[in-house]
Amino acid sequence: MLGHPATVLSAGLAAAFGAAAWVRRGRPLHPDGLVLNAALSLHGAPQPRGVAFLDEPAELRGVARLSRSLGLPAPLPDVLGLALRWPQPVAGATVARITSDLLLATTGHTVAGRRLLRPATRWAPGMYGSLFAFATGSGTVLLGAVARRSWSLPANFDALARAVEQRPLLFDLVVASPSGPWERFGVLRLEGPAQQDLAEPMRFNPIRRPIPGLNPAAWHRRLREPAYVAAQRTPHRTGVQLHTRAGGR
């Protein structure tokens, strides 16, 4: 008997991602990136969602990783990734702080476009979206980060490392229902120094480290969790170093 379609598809994705990760001796997607310091200044969205991360003021500190998904050399277009990780206090939790991950990639901005990955040639300006929806007590939402035009920058790592040494890189954090307008709920600030993670790429998993109150849809979990595990079950190497390499990668 055939299994649930999402289960069958997830098994296929797990096999494909695991094989690709083994061949590349690392992650199958977003193999190279730069790690930056991240500050999230949250002020709350105009429309309450019943989720502290979206509704309440907060100042959070963490890390971010900007990457090119296929590892194509600049200036070729590639789907760009923005991964975030931060610890935060949780009222009533069994532990004082928990860690959350959020994965975003370049998408369109419109209702239709926000569901489609979009290759880009510049880190900014641009729209980085969650692609998949999160369930809240009041419905489903998509998350995004809009890179401001004030730091327009080509999508190569040398340019990124130089820019972040001079000033913080700003994004507007936004939320929307699947068919609704984007609403701003905070500002993301990326700061240097930029670090390479070639030796041991940071591994993000929003299924295992969710944002409290934002739960990936059940079909999303069935589809992506086996793929995350397979992609990350690869030999580890050690070390993170400051970005010093020339050539844009």
Secondary structure, DSSP 8 states (H G I E B T S, - for coil): ----HHHHHHHHHHHHHHHHHHHTTS-SS--EEEEEEEEEEE---SS--S-HHHHS-EEEEEEEEEEESS---TTS-B-EEEEEEEEEE-TT-SSSEEEEEEEEEEB-SSTTGGGSB--BSEEESEEEE-SS-EEETTEEEEEEEEE-GGG-EES-HHHHHHHHHHS-EEEEEEEE-TTS--EEEEEEEEEEEEEE-SSS-----TTTS--TT-EE-HHHHHHHHHHHHHHH-S------EE----S--
